[in-house]
Amino acid sequence: MDLDDLFPSKPGDPMVELAKQDLDPMSIEELHARIEALKAEIARVEQHMQRAQVHRSAAEDLFKKS
């Protein structure tokens, strides 16, 4: 049994669809553009993670027992 059968991804998960996309018909320029778009998305996610960590740390400090 495949792990995807046990733990299916969310319906229409964009990451799954992105990974399934055939790269063969894409030109070098299109592939470079795709890489740049993915790098921008990675940076956006990393920034969000950093803000979430700062927020979490602030909340933990606020509710920390003295």
Backbone as XML, in Angstrom:
<?xml version="1.0"?>
<chain id="A" units="angstrom">
  <residue number="1" name="MET">
    <atom name="N" x="0.849" y="-1.175" z="0.000"/>
    <atom name="CA" x="0.000" y="0.000" z="0.000"/>
    <atom name="C" x="0.896" y="1.240" z="0.000"/>
  </residue>
  <residue number="2" name="ASP">
    <atom name="N" x="0.550" y="2.187" z="-0.824"/>
    <atom name="CA" x="1.288" y="3.430" z="-0.970"/>
    <atom name="C" x="0.937" y="4.395" z="0.162"/>
  </residue>
  <residue number="3" name="LEU">
    <atom name="N" x="1.900" y="5.199" z="0.585"/>
    <atom name="CA" x="1.637" y="6.184" z="1.642"/>
    <atom name="C" x="0.568" y="7.189" z="1.220"/>
  </residue>
  <residue number="4" name="ASP">
    <atom name="N" x="0.506" y="7.495" z="-0.058"/>
    <atom name="CA" x="-0.524" y="8.415" z="-0.543"/>
    <atom name="C" x="-1.922" y="7.843" z="-0.329"/>
  </residue>
  <residue number="5" name="ASP">
    <atom name="N" x="-2.032" y="6.528" z="-0.337"/>
    <atom name="CA" x="-3.325" y="5.898" z="-0.069"/>
    <atom name="C" x="-3.707" y="6.056" z="1.401"/>
  </residue>
  <residue number="6" name="LEU">
    <atom name="N" x="-2.707" y="5.956" z="2.272"/>
    <atom name="CA" x="-2.973" y="6.085" z="3.702"/>
    <atom name="C" x="-3.190" y="7.539" z="4.126"/>
  </residue>
  <residue number="7" name="PHE">
    <atom name="N" x="-2.381" y="8.438" z="3.558"/>
    <atom name="CA" x="-2.436" y="9.852" z="3.924"/>
    <atom name="C" x="-2.553" y="10.699" z="2.660"/>
  </residue>
  <residue number="8" name="PRO">
    <atom name="N" x="-3.726" y="10.727" z="2.072"/>
    <atom name="CA" x="-3.875" y="11.497" z="0.839"/>
    <atom name="C" x="-3.711" y="12.991" z="1.112"/>
  </residue>
  <residue number="9" name="SER">
    <atom name="N" x="-3.177" y="13.692" z="0.138"/>
    <atom name="CA" x="-3.042" y="15.137" z="0.275"/>
    <atom name="C" x="-4.411" y="15.780" z="0.135"/>
  </residue>
  <residue number="10" name="LYS">
    <atom name="N" x="-4.452" y="17.038" z="0.483"/>
    <atom name="CA" x="-5.705" y="17.771" z="0.344"/>
    <atom name="C" x="-6.119" y="17.776" z="-1.131"/>
  </residue>
  <residue number="11" name="PRO">
    <atom name="N" x="-7.412" y="17.730" z="-1.392"/>
    <atom name="CA" x="-7.856" y="17.785" z="-2.788"/>
    <atom name="C" x="-7.391" y="19.083" z="-3.440"/>
  </residue>
  <residue number="12" name="GLY">
    <atom name="N" x="-6.830" y="18.948" z="-4.605"/>
    <atom name="CA" x="-6.395" y="20.127" z="-5.348"/>
    <atom name="C" x="-5.191" y="20.812" z="-4.733"/>
  </residue>
  <residue number="13" name="ASP">
    <atom name="N" x="-4.371" y="20.084" z="-3.966"/>
    <atom name="CA" x="-3.192" y="20.660" z="-3.336"/>
    <atom name="C" x="-2.258" y="21.195" z="-4.422"/>
  </residue>
  <residue number="14" name="PRO">
    <atom name="N" x="-1.982" y="22.503" z="-4.433"/>
    <atom name="CA" x="-1.151" y="23.075" z="-5.494"/>
    <atom name="C" x="0.269" y="22.509" z="-5.535"/>
  </residue>
  <residue number="15" name="MET">
    <atom name="N" x="0.807" y="22.113" z="-4.387"/>
    <atom name="CA" x="2.157" y="21.549" z="-4.377"/>
    <atom name="C" x="2.192" y="20.203" z="-5.100"/>
  </residue>
  <residue number="16" name="VAL">
    <atom name="N" x="1.158" y="19.402" z="-4.908"/>
    <atom name="CA" x="1.084" y="18.109" z="-5.590"/>
    <atom name="C" x="0.939" y="18.339" z="-7.094"/>
  </residue>
  <residue number="17" name="GLU">
    <atom name="N" x="0.077" y="19.253" z="-7.463"/>
    <atom name="CA" x="-0.128" y="19.546" z="-8.881"/>
    <atom name="C" x="1.149" y="20.094" z="-9.515"/>
  </residue>
  <residue number="18" name="LEU">
    <atom name="N" x="1.855" y="20.942" z="-8.791"/>
    <atom name="CA" x="3.104" y="21.514" z="-9.294"/>
    <atom name="C" x="4.141" y="20.423" z="-9.539"/>
  </residue>
  <residue number="19" name="ALA">
    <atom name="N" x="4.242" y="19.488" z="-8.619"/>
    <atom name="CA" x="5.228" y="18.404" z="-8.743"/>
    <atom name="C" x="4.891" y="17.446" z="-9.883"/>
  </residue>
  <residue number="20" name="LYS">
    <atom name="N" x="3.613" y="17.352" z="-10.228"/>
    <atom name="CA" x="3.195" y="16.449" z="-11.307"/>
    <atom name="C" x="3.364" y="17.069" z="-12.690"/>
  </residue>
  <residue number="21" name="GLN">
    <atom name="N" x="3.548" y="18.367" z="-12.742"/>
    <atom name="CA" x="3.592" y="19.062" z="-14.026"/>
    <atom name="C" x="4.789" y="18.595" z="-14.859"/>
  </residue>
  <residue number="22" name="ASP">
    <atom name="N" x="4.518" y="18.315" z="-16.133"/>
    <atom name="CA" x="5.544" y="17.862" z="-17.065"/>
    <atom name="C" x="6.440" y="19.043" z="-17.434"/>
  </residue>
  <residue number="23" name="LEU">
    <atom name="N" x="7.733" y="18.899" z="-17.220"/>
    <atom name="CA" x="8.680" y="19.974" z="-17.520"/>
    <atom name="C" x="9.231" y="19.889" z="-18.936"/>
  </residue>
  <residue number="24" name="ASP">
    <atom name="N" x="9.051" y="18.765" z="-19.600"/>
    <atom name="CA" x="9.628" y="18.566" z="-20.932"/>
    <atom name="C" x="9.240" y="19.636" z="-21.953"/>
  </residue>
  <residue number="25" name="PRO">
    <atom name="N" x="7.979" y="20.056" z="-22.019"/>
    <atom name="CA" x="7.643" y="21.037" z="-23.060"/>
    <atom name="C" x="8.092" y="22.470" z="-22.736"/>
  </residue>
  <residue number="26" name="MET">
    <atom name="N" x="8.655" y="22.699" z="-21.566"/>
    <atom name="CA" x="9.035" y="24.057" z="-21.165"/>
    <atom name="C" x="10.397" y="24.430" z="-21.738"/>
  </residue>
  <residue number="27" name="SER">
    <atom name="N" x="10.512" y="25.690" z="-22.149"/>
    <atom name="CA" x="11.787" y="26.191" z="-22.665"/>
    <atom name="C" x="12.718" y="26.503" z="-21.494"/>
  </residue>
  <residue number="28" name="ILE">
    <atom name="N" x="13.976" y="26.731" z="-21.807"/>
    <atom name="CA" x="14.961" y="27.100" z="-20.785"/>
    <atom name="C" x="14.518" y="28.391" z="-20.086"/>
  </residue>
  <residue number="29" name="GLU">
    <atom name="N" x="14.026" y="29.349" z="-20.858"/>
    <atom name="CA" x="13.567" y="30.610" z="-20.280"/>
    <atom name="C" x="12.395" y="30.387" z="-19.324"/>
  </residue>
  <residue number="30" name="GLU">
    <atom name="N" x="11.473" y="29.519" z="-19.721"/>
    <atom name="CA" x="10.333" y="29.210" z="-18.855"/>
    <atom name="C" x="10.778" y="28.499" z="-17.578"/>
  </residue>
  <residue number="31" name="LEU">
    <atom name="N" x="11.772" y="27.630" z="-17.707"/>
    <atom name="CA" x="12.288" y="26.935" z="-16.533"/>
    <atom name="C" x="12.991" y="27.903" z="-15.585"/>
  </residue>
  <residue number="32" name="HIS">
    <atom name="N" x="13.756" y="28.844" z="-16.148"/>
    <atom name="CA" x="14.393" y="29.876" z="-15.309"/>
    <atom name="C" x="13.331" y="30.715" z="-14.596"/>
  </residue>
  <residue number="33" name="ALA">
    <atom name="N" x="12.288" y="31.079" z="-15.303"/>
    <atom name="CA" x="11.208" y="31.861" z="-14.699"/>
    <atom name="C" x="10.524" y="31.068" z="-13.590"/>
  </residue>
  <residue number="34" name="ARG">
    <atom name="N" x="10.360" y="29.791" z="-13.812"/>
    <atom name="CA" x="9.742" y="28.929" z="-12.803"/>
    <atom name="C" x="10.608" y="28.874" z="-11.550"/>
  </residue>
  <residue number="35" name="ILE">
    <atom name="N" x="11.906" y="28.721" z="-11.736"/>
    <atom name="CA" x="12.832" y="28.688" z="-10.602"/>
    <atom name="C" x="12.766" y="29.996" z="-9.828"/>
  </residue>
  <residue number="36" name="GLU">
    <atom name="N" x="12.755" y="31.132" z="-10.522"/>
    <atom name="CA" x="12.689" y="32.425" z="-9.848"/>
    <atom name="C" x="11.377" y="32.575" z="-9.077"/>
  </residue>
  <residue number="37" name="ALA">
    <atom name="N" x="10.287" y="32.108" z="-9.645"/>
    <atom name="CA" x="8.993" y="32.169" z="-8.956"/>
    <atom name="C" x="9.010" y="31.291" z="-7.703"/>
  </residue>
  <residue number="38" name="LEU">
    <atom name="N" x="9.622" y="30.114" z="-7.815"/>
    <atom name="CA" x="9.713" y="29.218" z="-6.660"/>
    <atom name="C" x="10.618" y="29.815" z="-5.576"/>
  </residue>
  <residue number="39" name="LYS">
    <atom name="N" x="11.720" y="30.443" z="-5.978"/>
    <atom name="CA" x="12.601" y="31.100" z="-5.005"/>
    <atom name="C" x="11.855" y="32.222" z="-4.279"/>
  </residue>
  <residue number="40" name="ALA">
    <atom name="N" x="11.056" y="32.987" z="-5.014"/>
    <atom name="CA" x="10.280" y="34.069" z="-4.405"/>
    <atom name="C" x="9.263" y="33.502" z="-3.423"/>
  </residue>
  <residue number="41" name="GLU">
    <atom name="N" x="8.659" y="32.380" z="-3.760"/>
    <atom name="CA" x="7.689" y="31.750" z="-2.860"/>
    <atom name="C" x="8.387" y="31.218" z="-1.614"/>
  </residue>
  <residue number="42" name="ILE">
    <atom name="N" x="9.561" y="30.644" z="-1.779"/>
    <atom name="CA" x="10.325" y="30.164" z="-0.623"/>
    <atom name="C" x="10.650" y="31.331" z="0.302"/>
  </residue>
  <residue number="43" name="ALA">
    <atom name="N" x="11.085" y="32.447" z="-0.246"/>
    <atom name="CA" x="11.401" y="33.630" z="0.567"/>
    <atom name="C" x="10.160" y="34.122" z="1.299"/>
  </residue>
  <residue number="44" name="ARG">
    <atom name="N" x="9.016" y="34.118" z="0.630"/>
    <atom name="CA" x="7.772" y="34.552" z="1.251"/>
    <atom name="C" x="7.396" y="33.652" z="2.420"/>
  </residue>
  <residue number="45" name="VAL">
    <atom name="N" x="7.542" y="32.345" z="2.237"/>
    <atom name="CA" x="7.216" y="31.390" z="3.297"/>
    <atom name="C" x="8.186" y="31.543" z="4.467"/>
  </residue>
  <residue number="46" name="GLU">
    <atom name="N" x="9.477" y="31.721" z="4.166"/>
    <atom name="CA" x="10.458" y="31.905" z="5.235"/>
    <atom name="C" x="10.166" y="33.168" z="6.046"/>
  </residue>
  <residue number="47" name="GLN">
    <atom name="N" x="9.768" y="34.254" z="5.380"/>
    <atom name="CA" x="9.409" y="35.486" z="6.085"/>
    <atom name="C" x="8.193" y="35.265" z="6.973"/>
  </residue>
  <residue number="48" name="HIS">
    <atom name="N" x="7.227" y="34.533" z="6.470"/>
    <atom name="CA" x="6.029" y="34.242" z="7.256"/>
    <atom name="C" x="6.395" y="33.400" z="8.482"/>
  </residue>
  <residue number="49" name="MET">
    <atom name="N" x="7.251" y="32.417" z="8.284"/>
    <atom name="CA" x="7.684" y="31.579" z="9.402"/>
    <atom name="C" x="8.394" y="32.412" z="10.462"/>
  </residue>
  <residue number="50" name="GLN">
    <atom name="N" x="9.227" y="33.339" z="10.016"/>
    <atom name="CA" x="9.950" y="34.193" z="10.961"/>
    <atom name="C" x="8.978" y="35.061" z="11.755"/>
  </residue>
  <residue number="51" name="ARG">
    <atom name="N" x="7.998" y="35.658" z="11.084"/>
    <atom name="CA" x="6.993" y="36.480" z="11.786"/>
    <atom name="C" x="6.198" y="35.621" z="12.761"/>
  </residue>
  <residue number="52" name="ALA">
    <atom name="N" x="5.857" y="34.408" z="12.360"/>
    <atom name="CA" x="5.096" y="33.519" z="13.236"/>
    <atom name="C" x="5.915" y="33.151" z="14.470"/>
  </residue>
  <residue number="53" name="GLN">
    <atom name="N" x="7.214" y="32.916" z="14.294"/>
    <atom name="CA" x="8.068" y="32.578" z="15.428"/>
    <atom name="C" x="8.194" y="33.752" z="16.390"/>
  </residue>
  <residue number="54" name="VAL">
    <atom name="N" x="8.342" y="34.968" z="15.856"/>
    <atom name="CA" x="8.415" y="36.162" z="16.702"/>
    <atom name="C" x="7.113" y="36.324" z="17.477"/>
  </residue>
  <residue number="55" name="HIS">
    <atom name="N" x="6.000" y="36.133" z="16.805"/>
    <atom name="CA" x="4.689" y="36.244" z="17.447"/>
    <atom name="C" x="4.545" y="35.199" z="18.549"/>
  </residue>
  <residue number="56" name="ARG">
    <atom name="N" x="4.951" y="33.985" z="18.255"/>
    <atom name="CA" x="4.849" y="32.902" z="19.239"/>
    <atom name="C" x="5.734" y="33.182" z="20.458"/>
  </residue>
  <residue number="57" name="SER">
    <atom name="N" x="6.955" y="33.646" z="20.200"/>
    <atom name="CA" x="7.861" y="33.943" z="21.304"/>
    <atom name="C" x="7.308" y="35.053" z="22.181"/>
  </residue>
  <residue number="58" name="ALA">
    <atom name="N" x="6.701" y="36.073" z="21.560"/>
    <atom name="CA" x="6.100" y="37.157" z="22.318"/>
    <atom name="C" x="4.944" y="36.642" z="23.170"/>
  </residue>
  <residue number="59" name="ALA">
    <atom name="N" x="4.138" y="35.773" z="22.622"/>
    <atom name="CA" x="3.017" y="35.213" z="23.379"/>
    <atom name="C" x="3.514" y="34.338" z="24.533"/>
  </residue>
  <residue number="60" name="GLU">
    <atom name="N" x="4.547" y="33.552" z="24.279"/>
    <atom name="CA" x="5.112" y="32.715" z="25.340"/>
    <atom name="C" x="5.682" y="33.578" z="26.466"/>
  </residue>
  <residue number="61" name="ASP">
    <atom name="N" x="6.340" y="34.686" z="26.104"/>
    <atom name="CA" x="6.890" y="35.596" z="27.116"/>
    <atom name="C" x="5.767" y="36.239" z="27.915"/>
  </residue>
  <residue number="62" name="LEU">
    <atom name="N" x="4.690" y="36.575" z="27.255"/>
    <atom name="CA" x="3.565" y="37.230" z="27.915"/>
    <atom name="C" x="2.912" y="36.300" z="28.937"/>
  </residue>
  <residue number="63" name="PHE">
    <atom name="N" x="2.786" y="35.039" z="28.597"/>
    <atom name="CA" x="2.078" y="34.091" z="29.457"/>
    <atom name="C" x="3.011" y="33.239" z="30.320"/>
  </residue>
  <residue number="64" name="LYS">
    <atom name="N" x="4.302" y="33.553" z="30.278"/>
    <atom name="CA" x="5.282" y="32.798" z="31.064"/>
    <atom name="C" x="5.021" y="33.033" z="32.563"/>
  </residue>
  <residue number="65" name="LYS">
    <atom name="N" x="5.027" y="31.952" z="33.306"/>
    <atom name="CA" x="4.866" y="32.076" z="34.764"/>
    <atom name="C" x="6.185" y="32.544" z="35.369"/>
  </residue>
  <residue number="66" name="SER">
    <atom name="N" x="6.097" y="33.521" z="36.249"/>
    <atom name="CA" x="7.306" y="34.057" z="36.887"/>
    <atom name="C" x="7.599" y="33.352" z="38.176"/>
  </residue>
</chain>
